[in-house]
Amino acid sequence: MRQVKTQYTRHSRRSKSGRYFRTFLMFACLALTIFIVKAMVAKAVRPYWINHNEKKESADIQKQIAQAKAENLAFKQEIIHLGTPEGKEEEARKLGWVKQGEVAVVVPDSGPSPFASEPLPQETFWDHLGRRMAGVFVKGR
């Protein structure tokens, strides 16, 4: 007698669901691993990022301090200059004061003449549209 070799296979539905479940587990583990690695890297990099930001802020503050010192020096020099007779005279003349016996001469600004005609402003899109719409409704009466 001859023996017939038979192959036993699993039920196809069960094997597909098993494969899907294993694939799902594999992707879930991969996602969890990525999440954990990302959290660990973020936690490790955070001190360096904070240090970088603090150095940047420190440099900005140092620039502001240097600017303030330069302004203070300029103000101190101006105060010293205004304490001298020449400085007092310059400031008084800027304010319109004249010495006794001098004649004050007022020179008008060299700006545009008040009698010159000003160009008309250009019509905007909305002005043009409103004028056109008004013309349409007036013609319709």
TORNUBA-746014 format. One record per residue (C-alpha): residue in three letters; chain; x, y, z. Coordinates in nm, 3 decimals. Layout:
N
ALA / A / X / Y / Z
...
This chain:
141
MET / A / 0.000 / 0.000 / 0.000
ARG / A / 0.107 / 0.326 / -0.087
GLN / A / 0.085 / 0.609 / 0.161
VAL / A / -0.042 / 0.937 / 0.046
LYS / A / 0.128 / 1.234 / 0.188
THR / A / -0.115 / 1.494 / 0.298
GLN / A / -0.032 / 1.849 / 0.385
TYR / A / -0.218 / 2.011 / 0.659
THR / A / -0.259 / 2.387 / 0.638
ARG / A / -0.404 / 2.627 / 0.879
HIS / A / -0.730 / 2.782 / 0.811
SER / A / -0.660 / 3.077 / 0.578
ARG / A / -0.875 / 3.319 / 0.776
ARG / A / -0.692 / 3.248 / 1.095
SER / A / -0.349 / 3.293 / 0.936
LYS / A / -0.444 / 3.630 / 0.784
SER / A / -0.574 / 3.763 / 1.113
GLY / A / -0.263 / 3.635 / 1.285
ARG / A / -0.042 / 3.811 / 1.030
TYR / A / -0.238 / 4.135 / 1.069
PHE / A / -0.210 / 4.114 / 1.445
ARG / A / 0.166 / 4.054 / 1.428
THR / A / 0.204 / 4.342 / 1.182
PHE / A / 0.000 / 4.566 / 1.408
LEU / A / 0.213 / 4.470 / 1.709
MET / A / 0.530 / 4.535 / 1.511
PHE / A / 0.414 / 4.885 / 1.410
ALA / A / 0.294 / 4.959 / 1.764
CYS / A / 0.633 / 4.859 / 1.905
LEU / A / 0.809 / 5.066 / 1.641
ALA / A / 0.594 / 5.372 / 1.718
LEU / A / 0.651 / 5.329 / 2.092
THR / A / 1.027 / 5.295 / 2.036
ILE / A / 1.034 / 5.609 / 1.821
PHE / A / 0.835 / 5.800 / 2.084
ILE / A / 1.069 / 5.690 / 2.364
VAL / A / 1.383 / 5.772 / 2.166
LYS / A / 1.243 / 6.113 / 2.073
ALA / A / 1.163 / 6.188 / 2.437
MET / A / 1.508 / 6.083 / 2.547
VAL / A / 1.680 / 6.293 / 2.280
ALA / A / 1.465 / 6.595 / 2.365
LYS / A / 1.549 / 6.558 / 2.732
ALA / A / 1.921 / 6.524 / 2.655
VAL / A / 1.930 / 6.824 / 2.418
ARG / A / 1.723 / 7.059 / 2.636
PRO / A / 2.011 / 7.183 / 2.859
TYR / A / 2.220 / 7.269 / 2.552
TRP / A / 1.925 / 7.453 / 2.395
ILE / A / 1.866 / 7.651 / 2.717
ASN / A / 2.237 / 7.736 / 2.735
HIS / A / 2.231 / 7.856 / 2.372
ASN / A / 1.929 / 8.080 / 2.436
GLU / A / 2.084 / 8.224 / 2.752
LYS / A / 2.406 / 8.308 / 2.568
LYS / A / 2.205 / 8.481 / 2.296
GLU / A / 2.005 / 8.682 / 2.550
SER / A / 2.325 / 8.770 / 2.735
ALA / A / 2.484 / 8.902 / 2.415
ASP / A / 2.173 / 9.112 / 2.342
ILE / A / 2.179 / 9.257 / 2.694
GLN / A / 2.551 / 9.336 / 2.660
LYS / A / 2.477 / 9.528 / 2.338
GLN / A / 2.201 / 9.724 / 2.513
ILE / A / 2.436 / 9.807 / 2.801
ALA / A / 2.704 / 9.929 / 2.557
GLN / A / 2.447 / 10.150 / 2.379
ALA / A / 2.325 / 10.293 / 2.710
LYS / A / 2.683 / 10.370 / 2.817
ALA / A / 2.749 / 10.548 / 2.486
GLU / A / 2.430 / 10.754 / 2.527
ASN / A / 2.525 / 10.840 / 2.887
LEU / A / 2.870 / 10.956 / 2.773
ALA / A / 2.714 / 11.174 / 2.500
PHE / A / 2.472 / 11.326 / 2.754
LYS / A / 2.754 / 11.396 / 3.000
GLN / A / 2.954 / 11.571 / 2.727
GLU / A / 2.646 / 11.776 / 2.632
ILE / A / 2.593 / 11.874 / 2.998
ILE / A / 2.955 / 11.987 / 3.023
HIS / A / 2.920 / 12.183 / 2.697
LEU / A / 2.596 / 12.349 / 2.814
GLY / A / 2.778 / 12.460 / 3.132
THR / A / 3.016 / 12.677 / 2.928
PRO / A / 2.917 / 13.028 / 2.810
GLU / A / 2.939 / 12.919 / 2.444
GLY / A / 2.706 / 12.625 / 2.507
LYS / A / 2.454 / 12.846 / 2.687
GLU / A / 2.459 / 13.093 / 2.399
GLU / A / 2.410 / 12.817 / 2.137
GLU / A / 2.114 / 12.672 / 2.325
ALA / A / 1.956 / 13.015 / 2.376
ARG / A / 1.986 / 13.094 / 2.003
LYS / A / 1.827 / 12.756 / 1.917
LEU / A / 1.532 / 12.859 / 2.135
GLY / A / 1.499 / 13.193 / 1.952
TRP / A / 1.664 / 13.429 / 2.204
VAL / A / 1.875 / 13.727 / 2.089
LYS / A / 2.128 / 13.941 / 2.275
GLN / A / 2.043 / 14.291 / 2.381
GLY / A / 2.092 / 14.531 / 2.091
GLU / A / 2.075 / 14.258 / 1.821
VAL / A / 1.805 / 14.258 / 1.556
ALA / A / 1.613 / 13.934 / 1.512
VAL / A / 1.563 / 13.827 / 1.151
VAL / A / 1.314 / 13.551 / 1.080
VAL / A / 1.375 / 13.354 / 0.762
PRO / A / 1.079 / 13.142 / 0.651
ASP / A / 1.134 / 12.778 / 0.573
SER / A / 1.225 / 12.699 / 0.216
GLY / A / 0.929 / 12.461 / 0.193
PRO / A / 0.657 / 12.481 / -0.070
SER / A / 0.480 / 12.810 / -0.105
PRO / A / 0.135 / 12.825 / 0.056
PHE / A / 0.004 / 12.979 / -0.266
ALA / A / 0.118 / 12.697 / -0.490
SER / A / -0.159 / 12.470 / -0.608
GLU / A / -0.138 / 12.123 / -0.463
PRO / A / -0.183 / 11.829 / -0.698
LEU / A / -0.511 / 11.651 / -0.660
PRO / A / -0.490 / 11.315 / -0.488
GLN / A / -0.522 / 11.014 / -0.713
GLU / A / -0.859 / 10.845 / -0.713
THR / A / -0.853 / 10.512 / -0.533
PHE / A / -1.015 / 10.197 / -0.663
TRP / A / -1.298 / 10.221 / -0.409
ASP / A / -1.370 / 10.585 / -0.496
HIS / A / -1.382 / 10.495 / -0.864
LEU / A / -1.608 / 10.195 / -0.798
GLY / A / -1.842 / 10.403 / -0.581
ARG / A / -1.866 / 10.676 / -0.844
ARG / A / -1.938 / 10.417 / -1.116
MET / A / -2.203 / 10.244 / -0.904
ALA / A / -2.369 / 10.577 / -0.826
GLY / A / -2.375 / 10.655 / -1.197
VAL / A / -2.544 / 10.321 / -1.272
PHE / A / -2.819 / 10.379 / -1.019
VAL / A / -2.878 / 10.739 / -1.123
LYS / A / -2.910 / 10.641 / -1.490
GLY / A / -3.162 / 10.372 / -1.402
ARG / A / -3.426 / 10.619 / -1.276
